[in-house]
Amino acid sequence: MVPDPIPENDNVRPSVPTRPHTRGQRPHPREERPSPSSTGRRLAVIITTVVLIFSVIGLVVFLVSNNDSNQVGPNPPTETRPEAPESTTNSTPPISWSQTAEDFRDTPNGKNIVLDCPPGGEVDTVYGTDLYTDDSSICTAAVHAGAISLETGGKVTISMEPGASQYSGSVRNGITSHDWNSPWDRSFAVLTGKPDPRPSSTPIGWDTTSANYSDQVGDRLVFECPPNGNASSIWGTGRYTSDSSICTAGVHAGKISFQVGGTVSIIIRQGASSFQGTTRNGVTSSDWGAWPSSFEVAG
């Protein structure tokens, strides 16, 4: 048999079927533009970051400033208001008309105290004239001395003084004060008007008495005694007869000494029915009966 002729293209391999492409397409080399939703998220992140940064900065600034304020250091100068000057008048409530000066027994002699007596007063007991026992009614004594009235009351200035051997009563300004014929520990005087400043001292000798001042009852007089004095006669204790030596009475009362001398303040008083002598500070005073005028050595 004659074989069938081989076709001319018999030596050509049949084409292989094309394999379908299963790999994804290669991305375009240019970056793809993000979608609108991705842009919003990024913007939110940026805003949040900025807010967080400013919050941190604010916190740091607060902590630094607070730390500076808490640091120990000199305080800034503060304005100091000057203290108000102390009042020269008594700002305490009014005292009662039964109030005595016994509450002021510890006050030094010659110290002035300002008190306020209310209006519509009632008379209470007083002992003495010009010089009153400290258990006398202050306000009633002030009326007796002519400083105030029962109806209106008012400010009263008293001066605490030493005790006296006796006190003479009298009738003044509608008030009757009583006698007290025994020694008393402390006294007070009522100063009318403004408190008198201490007068300038008058030089005297050791034999000078108060006889020339007997008509100045209630006045406070100041004398200057020279050093190296000699004792002269005196009668009484606390209250001395007006013919007693002022300087020697000052030594007897413990205010000055013979060697140094010094200033002696006296208050002119009325007379008394008797004067009791004592020995004090190296000086002996004598007893005496009634005498028309006297003086006391003040603080």
Residue pairs with C-beta under 8 A, 6 or more apart in sequence:
88 114
89 114
89 155
90 113
90 114
90 115
90 116
90 155
92 115
92 116
93 116
94 116
94 117
94 118
94 153
95 115
95 116
95 117
95 118
95 138
95 139
96 118
96 139
97 117
97 118
97 121
97 122
97 123
97 124
97 137
97 139
97 140
98 124
98 137
99 115
99 137
99 138
99 139
100 134
100 135
100 136
100 137
100 138
101 132
101 134
101 135
101 136
101 138
101 158
101 160
101 186
101 188
102 134
102 135
102 186
104 113
104 134
104 158
104 160
104 188
105 134
105 160
105 185
105 186
107 113
107 160
108 160
108 299
109 160
109 161
109 162
109 298
109 299
110 159
110 160
110 161
110 265
110 298
110 299
111 159
111 160
111 299
112 157
112 158
112 159
112 191
112 195
113 157
113 158
113 159
113 160
114 155
114 156
114 157
115 138
115 139
115 155
115 156
115 157
115 158
116 153
116 154
116 155
116 156
117 138
117 139
117 142
117 148
117 153
117 154
117 155
117 156
118 153
119 151
119 152
119 153
120 150
120 151
120 153
121 139
121 140
121 143
121 150
121 151
121 153
122 150
123 137
123 140
123 143
123 150
123 175
124 137
124 139
124 140
125 136
125 137
125 140
125 178
126 132
126 136
126 137
126 140
126 141
126 144
126 175
126 177
126 178
127 133
127 135
127 136
127 167
127 169
127 177
127 178
127 179
127 180
127 184
128 136
128 141
128 164
128 167
128 168
128 169
128 177
128 180
128 187
129 144
129 167
129 168
129 169
129 170
129 172
129 177
129 270
130 145
130 189
130 190
130 217
130 218
130 267
130 269
130 270
131 161
131 164
131 167
131 187
131 188
131 189
131 267
131 269
131 296
132 141
132 167
132 177
132 187
132 188
132 189
132 190
133 167
133 180
133 184
133 186
133 187
134 160
134 184
134 185
134 186
134 187
134 188
135 184
136 177
136 188
138 156
138 158
138 188
138 190
139 148
139 153
139 156
140 175
141 158
141 177
141 188
141 190
142 148
142 156
142 158
142 190
143 149
143 150
143 173
143 174
143 175
144 170
144 172
144 173
144 175
144 177
144 190
145 172
145 173
145 190
145 192
146 172
146 173
146 192
147 154
147 156
147 157
147 190
147 191
147 192
147 193
148 154
148 155
148 156
149 173
150 174
156 190
157 190
157 191
157 194
157 195
158 188
158 189
158 190
158 191
159 188
159 189
159 191
159 195
160 186
160 187
160 188
160 299
161 186
161 187
161 188
161 189
161 267
161 296
161 298
161 299
162 186
162 187
162 238
162 253
162 296
162 297
162 298
162 299
163 183
163 184
163 185
163 186
163 187
163 238
164 183
164 184
164 187
164 238
164 239
164 269
164 296
165 182
165 183
165 236
165 237
165 238
165 239
165 272
165 274
165 275
165 276
166 179
166 180
166 181
166 182
166 183
166 239
166 272
166 273
166 274
167 179
167 180
167 181
167 184
167 187
168 179
168 270
168 271
168 272
169 176
169 177
169 178
169 179
169 180
170 176
170 177
171 177
181 273
181 274
183 237
183 238
183 276
189 218
189 267
196 220
198 220
198 222
198 265
199 220
199 221
199 222
200 222
201 222
201 223
201 224
201 263
202 221
202 222
202 223
202 224
203 223
203 224
203 226
204 223
204 224
204 225
204 246
204 247
205 226
205 247
206 225
206 226
206 229
206 230
206 231
206 232
206 245
206 247
206 248
207 232
207 245
208 223
208 245
208 246
208 247
209 242
209 243
209 244
209 245
209 246
210 221
210 242
210 244
210 246
210 266
210 268
210 293
210 294
210 295
211 242
211 243
211 293
213 219
213 221
213 242
213 268
213 295
214 242
214 268
214 292
214 293
216 268
217 268
217 269
217 270
217 293
218 267
218 268
218 269
219 267
219 268
220 265
220 266
220 267
220 298
221 265
221 266
221 267
221 268
222 263
222 264
222 265
223 246
223 247
223 263
223 264
223 265
223 266
224 261
224 262
224 263
224 264
225 246
225 247
225 250
225 256
225 261
225 262
225 263
225 264
226 261
227 259
227 260
227 261
228 258
228 259
228 261
229 247
229 248
229 251
229 258
229 261
230 258
231 245
231 248
231 251
231 258
231 283
232 245
232 247
232 248
233 244
233 245
233 248
233 286
234 240
234 241
234 244
234 245
234 248
234 249
234 252
234 283
234 285
234 286
235 241
235 243
235 244
235 275
235 277
235 285
235 286
235 287
235 288
235 291
236 244
236 272
236 275
236 276
236 277
236 285
236 288
236 294
237 252
237 275
237 276
237 277
237 278
237 280
237 285
238 253
238 296
238 297
239 269
239 272
239 275
239 294
239 295
239 296
240 249
240 275
240 285
240 294
240 295
240 296
240 297
241 275
241 288
241 291
241 293
241 294
242 271
242 291
242 292
242 293
242 294
242 295
243 291
244 285
244 295
246 264
246 266
246 295
247 256
247 261
247 264
248 283
249 264
249 266
249 285
249 295
249 297
250 256
250 262
250 264
250 297
251 257
251 258
251 281
251 282
251 283
252 278
252 280
252 281
252 283
252 285
252 297
253 280
253 281
253 297
254 280
254 281
255 262
255 263
255 264
255 265
255 297
256 262
256 263
256 264
264 297
265 297
265 298
265 299
266 295
266 296
266 297
266 298
267 295
267 296
267 298
268 293
268 295
269 293
269 294
269 295
269 296
270 293
270 294
271 290
271 291
271 292
271 293
271 294
272 290
272 291
272 294
273 289
273 290
274 287
274 288
274 289
274 290
275 287
275 288
275 289
275 291
275 294
276 287
277 284
277 285
277 286
277 287
277 288
278 284
278 285
279 285
